[in-house]
Amino acid sequence: MHIRLIAVGTKMPAWVAQGVDEYHKRLPSEMKIAVKEIPLGKRGKGADIQRAINDEGKQQLAAIGRGDTVVALDVKGKPWSTETLASELQGWQLQGNNISLLVGGPDGLSADCLARADRRWSLSALTLPHPLVRILLAEQLYRAWTINNNHPYHR
């Protein structure tokens, strides 16, 4: 199973890639995380924000693998505990599908991305910086894997 983290935003600081890579290395070869960065749509004075969101969404949808289970990271989604994520991960592995996790830009995901999602997951009611979300997702996926495999990391 492969996990695609399809996130809006490029030119992340080096510590972001290093953090995601640390958990990528810890995961077994049959479960790897790949980050696909989508350029931020044009914003600024007089910019059409909805158009920017839609453009980002089109690129995100194009990056989803055929047959992938799609999870939208959405503030209005359902909050999951680590144990719930572990259960979801186990289910995804049993299904044999790859996973695409969609992380929107500063204005969230497009309506088309939300409609395409099989699940909506809220990481927190807090507003989290997008670079940190990437590392948080990678760490939580690793933690869920350790729970499912009785690895001592979770304790």
Contacts in CASP RR format, 6 or more apart in sequence:
PFRMAT RR
TARGET T0000
AUTHOR 0000-0000-0000
METHOD contacts of the structure
MODEL  1
MHIRLIAVGTKMPAWVAQGVDEYHKRLPSEMKIAVKEIPLGKRGKGADIQ
RAINDEGKQQLAAIGRGDTVVALDVKGKPWSTETLASELQGWQLQGNNIS
LLVGGPDGLSADCLARADRRWSLSALTLPHPLVRILLAEQLYRAWTINNN
HPYHR
1 30 0 8 1.000
1 31 0 8 1.000
1 92 0 8 1.000
1 93 0 8 1.000
1 96 0 8 1.000
1 97 0 8 1.000
1 98 0 8 1.000
1 99 0 8 1.000
2 31 0 8 1.000
2 32 0 8 1.000
2 34 0 8 1.000
2 98 0 8 1.000
2 99 0 8 1.000
3 31 0 8 1.000
3 32 0 8 1.000
3 33 0 8 1.000
3 34 0 8 1.000
3 98 0 8 1.000
3 99 0 8 1.000
3 100 0 8 1.000
3 101 0 8 1.000
3 141 0 8 1.000
4 34 0 8 1.000
4 36 0 8 1.000
4 63 0 8 1.000
4 64 0 8 1.000
4 65 0 8 1.000
4 68 0 8 1.000
4 98 0 8 1.000
4 99 0 8 1.000
4 100 0 8 1.000
4 101 0 8 1.000
5 20 0 8 1.000
5 33 0 8 1.000
5 34 0 8 1.000
5 35 0 8 1.000
5 36 0 8 1.000
5 101 0 8 1.000
5 103 0 8 1.000
5 134 0 8 1.000
5 137 0 8 1.000
5 138 0 8 1.000
6 36 0 8 1.000
6 38 0 8 1.000
6 60 0 8 1.000
6 63 0 8 1.000
6 64 0 8 1.000
6 100 0 8 1.000
6 101 0 8 1.000
6 102 0 8 1.000
6 103 0 8 1.000
7 35 0 8 1.000
7 36 0 8 1.000
7 37 0 8 1.000
7 38 0 8 1.000
7 102 0 8 1.000
7 103 0 8 1.000
7 104 0 8 1.000
7 105 0 8 1.000
7 130 0 8 1.000
7 133 0 8 1.000
7 134 0 8 1.000
8 37 0 8 1.000
8 38 0 8 1.000
8 39 0 8 1.000
8 40 0 8 1.000
8 41 0 8 1.000
8 56 0 8 1.000
8 60 0 8 1.000
8 103 0 8 1.000
8 104 0 8 1.000
8 105 0 8 1.000
8 108 0 8 1.000
8 130 0 8 1.000
9 37 0 8 1.000
9 38 0 8 1.000
9 39 0 8 1.000
9 40 0 8 1.000
9 105 0 8 1.000
9 130 0 8 1.000
10 37 0 8 1.000
10 38 0 8 1.000
10 39 0 8 1.000
10 40 0 8 1.000
12 37 0 8 1.000
12 131 0 8 1.000
12 134 0 8 1.000
13 131 0 8 1.000
15 131 0 8 1.000
16 131 0 8 1.000
16 134 0 8 1.000
16 135 0 8 1.000
17 35 0 8 1.000
19 135 0 8 1.000
19 138 0 8 1.000
20 33 0 8 1.000
20 35 0 8 1.000
20 134 0 8 1.000
20 135 0 8 1.000
20 138 0 8 1.000
22 138 0 8 1.000
23 33 0 8 1.000
23 135 0 8 1.000
23 138 0 8 1.000
23 139 0 8 1.000
23 141 0 8 1.000
23 142 0 8 1.000
24 32 0 8 1.000
24 33 0 8 1.000
24 138 0 8 1.000
26 142 0 8 1.000
27 33 0 8 1.000
27 141 0 8 1.000
27 142 0 8 1.000
27 145 0 8 1.000
28 145 0 8 1.000
31 93 0 8 1.000
31 141 0 8 1.000
31 145 0 8 1.000
33 138 0 8 1.000
33 141 0 8 1.000
35 134 0 8 1.000
36 63 0 8 1.000
38 56 0 8 1.000
38 57 0 8 1.000
38 59 0 8 1.000
38 60 0 8 1.000
38 63 0 8 1.000
39 56 0 8 1.000
39 59 0 8 1.000
40 52 0 8 1.000
40 56 0 8 1.000
40 105 0 8 1.000
40 106 0 8 1.000
41 52 0 8 1.000
41 53 0 8 1.000
41 55 0 8 1.000
41 56 0 8 1.000
42 51 0 8 1.000
42 52 0 8 1.000
43 49 0 8 1.000
43 52 0 8 1.000
43 106 0 8 1.000
49 107 0 8 1.000
52 107 0 8 1.000
53 105 0 8 1.000
53 107 0 8 1.000
53 108 0 8 1.000
53 109 0 8 1.000
53 110 0 8 1.000
54 110 0 8 1.000
54 112 0 8 1.000
56 104 0 8 1.000
56 105 0 8 1.000
56 110 0 8 1.000
57 109 0 8 1.000
57 110 0 8 1.000
57 112 0 8 1.000
57 113 0 8 1.000
58 110 0 8 1.000
58 112 0 8 1.000
60 102 0 8 1.000
60 104 0 8 1.000
60 109 0 8 1.000
60 110 0 8 1.000
60 113 0 8 1.000
61 112 0 8 1.000
61 113 0 8 1.000
61 116 0 8 1.000
63 100 0 8 1.000
64 70 0 8 1.000
64 100 0 8 1.000
64 102 0 8 1.000
64 116 0 8 1.000
65 98 0 8 1.000
65 100 0 8 1.000
67 97 0 8 1.000
67 98 0 8 1.000
68 97 0 8 1.000
68 98 0 8 1.000
68 99 0 8 1.000
68 100 0 8 1.000
69 92 0 8 1.000
69 95 0 8 1.000
69 97 0 8 1.000
69 98 0 8 1.000
69 99 0 8 1.000
69 100 0 8 1.000
69 118 0 8 1.000
69 119 0 8 1.000
70 99 0 8 1.000
70 100 0 8 1.000
70 102 0 8 1.000
70 116 0 8 1.000
70 117 0 8 1.000
70 118 0 8 1.000
70 119 0 8 1.000
71 99 0 8 1.000
71 100 0 8 1.000
71 101 0 8 1.000
71 102 0 8 1.000
71 117 0 8 1.000
71 118 0 8 1.000
71 119 0 8 1.000
71 120 0 8 1.000
71 121 0 8 1.000
72 102 0 8 1.000
72 109 0 8 1.000
72 113 0 8 1.000
72 114 0 8 1.000
72 116 0 8 1.000
72 117 0 8 1.000
72 119 0 8 1.000
72 120 0 8 1.000
72 121 0 8 1.000
73 101 0 8 1.000
73 102 0 8 1.000
73 103 0 8 1.000
73 104 0 8 1.000
73 109 0 8 1.000
73 121 0 8 1.000
73 122 0 8 1.000
73 123 0 8 1.000
73 133 0 8 1.000
73 137 0 8 1.000
74 108 0 8 1.000
74 109 0 8 1.000
74 114 0 8 1.000
74 117 0 8 1.000
74 120 0 8 1.000
74 121 0 8 1.000
74 122 0 8 1.000
75 122 0 8 1.000
75 125 0 8 1.000
75 127 0 8 1.000
76 120 0 8 1.000
76 122 0 8 1.000
77 120 0 8 1.000
77 121 0 8 1.000
77 122 0 8 1.000
78 119 0 8 1.000
78 120 0 8 1.000
78 121 0 8 1.000
78 122 0 8 1.000
79 121 0 8 1.000
79 122 0 8 1.000
79 123 0 8 1.000
79 124 0 8 1.000
79 125 0 8 1.000
80 88 0 8 1.000
80 121 0 8 1.000
80 122 0 8 1.000
82 140 0 8 1.000
82 143 0 8 1.000
82 144 0 8 1.000
82 147 0 8 1.000
82 154 0 8 1.000
83 147 0 8 1.000
85 140 0 8 1.000
85 141 0 8 1.000
85 143 0 8 1.000
85 144 0 8 1.000
86 143 0 8 1.000
86 144 0 8 1.000
86 145 0 8 1.000
86 147 0 8 1.000
86 148 0 8 1.000
88 119 0 8 1.000
88 144 0 8 1.000
89 141 0 8 1.000
89 144 0 8 1.000
89 145 0 8 1.000
89 148 0 8 1.000
90 148 0 8 1.000
92 99 0 8 1.000
101 137 0 8 1.000
102 109 0 8 1.000
102 113 0 8 1.000
102 117 0 8 1.000
103 130 0 8 1.000
103 133 0 8 1.000
103 134 0 8 1.000
103 137 0 8 1.000
104 113 0 8 1.000
104 130 0 8 1.000
105 130 0 8 1.000
106 130 0 8 1.000
114 120 0 8 1.000
123 133 0 8 1.000
123 136 0 8 1.000
123 137 0 8 1.000
128 136 0 8 1.000
142 153 0 8 1.000
143 153 0 8 1.000
143 154 0 8 1.000
145 151 0 8 1.000
146 152 0 8 1.000
146 153 0 8 1.000
146 154 0 8 1.000
147 154 0 8 1.000
END
